[in-house]
Amino acid sequence: MSPKSSKTSERGGRRMEVTPARITVLVLAVLTLIFIFQNTGKTTIRLLIPEVVMPLWAALLATALVGALCGAYFMRRRR
């Protein structure tokens, strides 16, 4: 029996390894959140017809979440 490496863990039968791609995604996610929360001013956003005044961070966060959901959907379909 070999000892488990500190870089991996068993989860649902799959190995969760720390890879350069996962580190890159984590760093990009943190930088995105920093960018979003640094932009806290109010802004006017036009949604087809109505104009909405909302904090810029909320619009950026909503856009990031929609992008992440679309990316997750297409990655899941690819497998």
Distance bins in CASP14 RR format, pairs under 12 A and 6 or more apart:
PFRMAT RR
TARGET T0000
AUTHOR 0000-0000-0000
RMODE 2
METHOD distances of the structure
MODEL  1
2 8 0 0 0 0 0 1 0 0 0 0 0
4 10 1 0 0 1 0 0 0 0 0 0 0
4 15 0 0 0 0 1 0 0 0 0 0 0
4 16 0 0 0 0 0 1 0 0 0 0 0
4 17 0 0 0 0 0 1 0 0 0 0 0
5 15 0 0 0 0 1 0 0 0 0 0 0
5 16 0 0 0 0 0 1 0 0 0 0 0
5 17 0 0 0 0 1 0 0 0 0 0 0
5 18 0 0 0 0 1 0 0 0 0 0 0
6 17 0 0 0 0 0 1 0 0 0 0 0
6 18 0 0 0 0 1 0 0 0 0 0 0
7 15 0 0 0 0 1 0 0 0 0 0 0
7 16 0 0 0 0 1 0 0 0 0 0 0
7 17 1 0 0 1 0 0 0 0 0 0 0
7 18 1 0 1 0 0 0 0 0 0 0 0
7 19 0 0 0 0 1 0 0 0 0 0 0
7 22 0 0 0 0 0 1 0 0 0 0 0
7 23 0 0 0 0 0 1 0 0 0 0 0
8 14 0 0 0 0 0 1 0 0 0 0 0
8 15 1 0 1 0 0 0 0 0 0 0 0
8 16 1 0 0 1 0 0 0 0 0 0 0
8 17 1 0 1 0 0 0 0 0 0 0 0
8 18 1 0 0 1 0 0 0 0 0 0 0
8 19 0 0 0 0 0 1 0 0 0 0 0
8 22 0 0 0 0 0 1 0 0 0 0 0
9 15 1 0 0 1 0 0 0 0 0 0 0
9 16 1 0 1 0 0 0 0 0 0 0 0
9 17 0 0 0 0 1 0 0 0 0 0 0
9 18 0 0 0 0 1 0 0 0 0 0 0
10 16 1 0 0 1 0 0 0 0 0 0 0
10 17 0 0 0 0 0 1 0 0 0 0 0
11 17 0 0 0 0 0 1 0 0 0 0 0
16 22 0 0 0 0 1 0 0 0 0 0 0
17 23 0 0 0 0 0 1 0 0 0 0 0
18 24 0 0 0 0 0 1 0 0 0 0 0
18 25 0 0 0 0 0 1 0 0 0 0 0
18 26 0 0 0 0 1 0 0 0 0 0 0
19 25 0 0 0 0 1 0 0 0 0 0 0
19 26 0 0 0 0 0 1 0 0 0 0 0
20 26 0 0 0 0 0 1 0 0 0 0 0
20 27 0 0 0 0 0 1 0 0 0 0 0
21 27 0 0 0 0 0 1 0 0 0 0 0
21 28 0 0 0 0 0 1 0 0 0 0 0
21 75 0 0 0 0 0 1 0 0 0 0 0
22 28 0 0 0 0 0 1 0 0 0 0 0
22 29 0 0 0 0 0 1 0 0 0 0 0
23 29 0 0 0 0 0 1 0 0 0 0 0
23 30 0 0 0 0 0 1 0 0 0 0 0
24 30 0 0 0 0 0 1 0 0 0 0 0
24 31 0 0 0 0 0 1 0 0 0 0 0
25 31 0 0 0 0 0 1 0 0 0 0 0
25 32 0 0 0 0 0 1 0 0 0 0 0
25 68 0 0 0 0 0 1 0 0 0 0 0
25 71 0 0 0 0 0 1 0 0 0 0 0
25 72 0 0 0 0 0 1 0 0 0 0 0
25 75 0 0 0 0 0 1 0 0 0 0 0
26 32 0 0 0 0 0 1 0 0 0 0 0
26 33 0 0 0 0 0 1 0 0 0 0 0
27 33 0 0 0 0 0 1 0 0 0 0 0
27 34 0 0 0 0 0 1 0 0 0 0 0
28 34 0 0 0 0 0 1 0 0 0 0 0
28 35 0 0 0 0 0 1 0 0 0 0 0
28 64 0 0 0 0 0 1 0 0 0 0 0
28 68 0 0 0 0 0 1 0 0 0 0 0
29 35 0 0 0 0 0 1 0 0 0 0 0
29 36 0 0 0 0 0 1 0 0 0 0 0
29 61 0 0 0 0 0 1 0 0 0 0 0
29 64 0 0 0 0 1 0 0 0 0 0 0
29 65 0 0 0 0 0 1 0 0 0 0 0
29 68 0 0 0 0 1 0 0 0 0 0 0
30 36 0 0 0 0 0 1 0 0 0 0 0
30 37 0 0 0 0 0 1 0 0 0 0 0
31 37 0 0 0 0 0 1 0 0 0 0 0
31 38 0 0 0 0 0 1 0 0 0 0 0
31 64 0 0 0 0 0 1 0 0 0 0 0
32 38 0 0 0 0 0 1 0 0 0 0 0
32 39 0 0 0 0 0 1 0 0 0 0 0
32 57 0 0 0 0 0 1 0 0 0 0 0
32 60 0 0 0 0 1 0 0 0 0 0 0
32 61 0 0 0 0 1 0 0 0 0 0 0
32 63 0 0 0 0 0 1 0 0 0 0 0
32 64 1 0 1 0 0 0 0 0 0 0 0
32 65 0 0 0 0 0 1 0 0 0 0 0
32 67 0 0 0 0 0 1 0 0 0 0 0
32 68 0 0 0 0 1 0 0 0 0 0 0
33 39 0 0 0 0 0 1 0 0 0 0 0
33 57 0 0 0 0 1 0 0 0 0 0 0
33 60 0 0 0 0 1 0 0 0 0 0 0
33 61 0 0 0 0 1 0 0 0 0 0 0
33 64 0 0 0 0 1 0 0 0 0 0 0
33 65 0 0 0 0 0 1 0 0 0 0 0
33 68 0 0 0 0 0 1 0 0 0 0 0
34 57 0 0 0 0 0 1 0 0 0 0 0
34 60 0 0 0 0 0 1 0 0 0 0 0
34 64 0 0 0 0 0 1 0 0 0 0 0
35 56 0 0 0 0 0 1 0 0 0 0 0
35 57 0 0 0 0 1 0 0 0 0 0 0
35 60 1 0 0 1 0 0 0 0 0 0 0
35 61 0 0 0 0 0 1 0 0 0 0 0
35 63 0 0 0 0 0 1 0 0 0 0 0
35 64 0 0 0 0 1 0 0 0 0 0 0
36 55 0 0 0 0 1 0 0 0 0 0 0
36 56 0 0 0 0 1 0 0 0 0 0 0
36 57 1 0 1 0 0 0 0 0 0 0 0
36 58 0 0 0 0 1 0 0 0 0 0 0
36 59 0 0 0 0 1 0 0 0 0 0 0
36 60 1 0 1 0 0 0 0 0 0 0 0
36 61 1 0 1 0 0 0 0 0 0 0 0
36 62 0 0 0 0 1 0 0 0 0 0 0
36 63 0 0 0 0 1 0 0 0 0 0 0
36 64 1 0 0 1 0 0 0 0 0 0 0
36 65 0 0 0 0 0 1 0 0 0 0 0
37 55 0 0 0 0 0 1 0 0 0 0 0
37 56 0 0 0 0 0 1 0 0 0 0 0
37 57 1 0 1 0 0 0 0 0 0 0 0
37 58 0 0 0 0 0 1 0 0 0 0 0
37 60 0 0 0 0 1 0 0 0 0 0 0
37 61 0 0 0 0 1 0 0 0 0 0 0
37 64 0 0 0 0 0 1 0 0 0 0 0
38 55 0 0 0 0 0 1 0 0 0 0 0
38 56 0 0 0 0 1 0 0 0 0 0 0
38 57 0 0 0 0 1 0 0 0 0 0 0
38 60 0 0 0 0 1 0 0 0 0 0 0
39 54 0 0 0 0 0 1 0 0 0 0 0
39 55 0 0 0 0 1 0 0 0 0 0 0
39 56 1 0 1 0 0 0 0 0 0 0 0
39 57 1 0 1 0 0 0 0 0 0 0 0
39 58 0 0 0 0 1 0 0 0 0 0 0
39 59 0 0 0 0 1 0 0 0 0 0 0
39 60 1 0 0 1 0 0 0 0 0 0 0
39 61 0 0 0 0 1 0 0 0 0 0 0
39 63 0 0 0 0 0 1 0 0 0 0 0
39 64 0 0 0 0 0 1 0 0 0 0 0
40 54 0 0 0 0 0 1 0 0 0 0 0
40 55 1 0 1 0 0 0 0 0 0 0 0
40 56 1 0 0 1 0 0 0 0 0 0 0
40 57 1 0 1 0 0 0 0 0 0 0 0
40 58 0 0 0 0 1 0 0 0 0 0 0
40 59 0 0 0 0 0 1 0 0 0 0 0
40 60 0 0 0 0 0 1 0 0 0 0 0
40 61 0 0 0 0 0 1 0 0 0 0 0
41 53 0 0 0 0 0 1 0 0 0 0 0
41 54 0 0 0 0 1 0 0 0 0 0 0
41 55 1 0 1 0 0 0 0 0 0 0 0
41 56 1 0 1 0 0 0 0 0 0 0 0
41 57 1 0 0 1 0 0 0 0 0 0 0
41 58 0 0 0 0 1 0 0 0 0 0 0
41 59 0 0 0 0 0 1 0 0 0 0 0
41 60 0 0 0 0 0 1 0 0 0 0 0
42 52 0 0 0 0 0 1 0 0 0 0 0
42 53 1 0 1 0 0 0 0 0 0 0 0
42 54 1 0 0 1 0 0 0 0 0 0 0
42 55 1 0 1 0 0 0 0 0 0 0 0
42 56 1 0 0 1 0 0 0 0 0 0 0
42 57 0 0 0 0 0 1 0 0 0 0 0
42 58 0 0 0 0 1 0 0 0 0 0 0
42 59 0 0 0 0 0 1 0 0 0 0 0
43 51 0 0 0 0 0 1 0 0 0 0 0
43 52 0 0 0 0 1 0 0 0 0 0 0
43 53 1 0 0 1 0 0 0 0 0 0 0
43 54 1 0 0 1 0 0 0 0 0 0 0
43 55 1 0 0 1 0 0 0 0 0 0 0
43 56 1 0 1 0 0 0 0 0 0 0 0
43 57 0 0 0 0 1 0 0 0 0 0 0
43 58 0 0 0 0 1 0 0 0 0 0 0
43 59 1 0 0 1 0 0 0 0 0 0 0
43 60 0 0 0 0 1 0 0 0 0 0 0
44 50 0 0 0 0 0 1 0 0 0 0 0
44 51 1 0 1 0 0 0 0 0 0 0 0
44 52 1 0 0 1 0 0 0 0 0 0 0
44 53 1 0 1 0 0 0 0 0 0 0 0
44 54 0 0 0 0 1 0 0 0 0 0 0
44 55 0 0 0 0 0 1 0 0 0 0 0
44 56 0 0 0 0 0 1 0 0 0 0 0
44 59 0 0 0 0 0 1 0 0 0 0 0
45 51 1 0 0 1 0 0 0 0 0 0 0
45 52 1 0 1 0 0 0 0 0 0 0 0
45 53 1 0 0 1 0 0 0 0 0 0 0
45 54 1 0 0 1 0 0 0 0 0 0 0
45 55 0 0 0 0 0 1 0 0 0 0 0
45 56 0 0 0 0 1 0 0 0 0 0 0
45 58 0 0 0 0 1 0 0 0 0 0 0
45 59 1 0 1 0 0 0 0 0 0 0 0
45 60 0 0 0 0 0 1 0 0 0 0 0
45 62 0 0 0 0 1 0 0 0 0 0 0
45 63 0 0 0 0 0 1 0 0 0 0 0
46 52 1 0 0 1 0 0 0 0 0 0 0
46 53 0 0 0 0 0 1 0 0 0 0 0
46 54 0 0 0 0 0 1 0 0 0 0 0
46 59 0 0 0 0 0 1 0 0 0 0 0
47 53 0 0 0 0 0 1 0 0 0 0 0
47 54 0 0 0 0 0 1 0 0 0 0 0
47 59 0 0 0 0 0 1 0 0 0 0 0
47 62 0 0 0 0 0 1 0 0 0 0 0
52 58 0 0 0 0 1 0 0 0 0 0 0
52 59 0 0 0 0 1 0 0 0 0 0 0
52 62 0 0 0 0 0 1 0 0 0 0 0
53 59 0 0 0 0 0 1 0 0 0 0 0
54 60 0 0 0 0 0 1 0 0 0 0 0
54 61 0 0 0 0 0 1 0 0 0 0 0
54 62 0 0 0 0 1 0 0 0 0 0 0
55 61 0 0 0 0 1 0 0 0 0 0 0
55 62 0 0 0 0 0 1 0 0 0 0 0
56 62 0 0 0 0 0 1 0 0 0 0 0
56 63 0 0 0 0 0 1 0 0 0 0 0
57 63 0 0 0 0 0 1 0 0 0 0 0
57 64 0 0 0 0 0 1 0 0 0 0 0
58 64 0 0 0 0 0 1 0 0 0 0 0
58 65 0 0 0 0 0 1 0 0 0 0 0
59 65 0 0 0 0 0 1 0 0 0 0 0
59 66 0 0 0 0 0 1 0 0 0 0 0
60 66 0 0 0 0 0 1 0 0 0 0 0
60 67 0 0 0 0 0 1 0 0 0 0 0
61 67 0 0 0 0 0 1 0 0 0 0 0
61 68 0 0 0 0 0 1 0 0 0 0 0
62 68 0 0 0 0 0 1 0 0 0 0 0
62 69 0 0 0 0 0 1 0 0 0 0 0
63 69 0 0 0 0 0 1 0 0 0 0 0
63 70 0 0 0 0 0 1 0 0 0 0 0
64 70 0 0 0 0 0 1 0 0 0 0 0
64 71 0 0 0 0 0 1 0 0 0 0 0
65 71 0 0 0 0 0 1 0 0 0 0 0
65 72 0 0 0 0 0 1 0 0 0 0 0
66 72 0 0 0 0 0 1 0 0 0 0 0
66 73 0 0 0 0 0 1 0 0 0 0 0
67 73 0 0 0 0 1 0 0 0 0 0 0
67 74 0 0 0 0 0 1 0 0 0 0 0
67 75 0 0 0 0 0 1 0 0 0 0 0
68 74 0 0 0 0 0 1 0 0 0 0 0
68 75 0 0 0 0 0 1 0 0 0 0 0
69 75 0 0 0 0 0 1 0 0 0 0 0
69 76 0 0 0 0 0 1 0 0 0 0 0
70 76 0 0 0 0 0 1 0 0 0 0 0
70 77 0 0 0 0 0 1 0 0 0 0 0
71 77 0 0 0 0 1 0 0 0 0 0 0
71 78 0 0 0 0 1 0 0 0 0 0 0
72 78 0 0 0 0 0 1 0 0 0 0 0
72 79 0 0 0 0 0 1 0 0 0 0 0
73 79 0 0 0 0 0 1 0 0 0 0 0
END
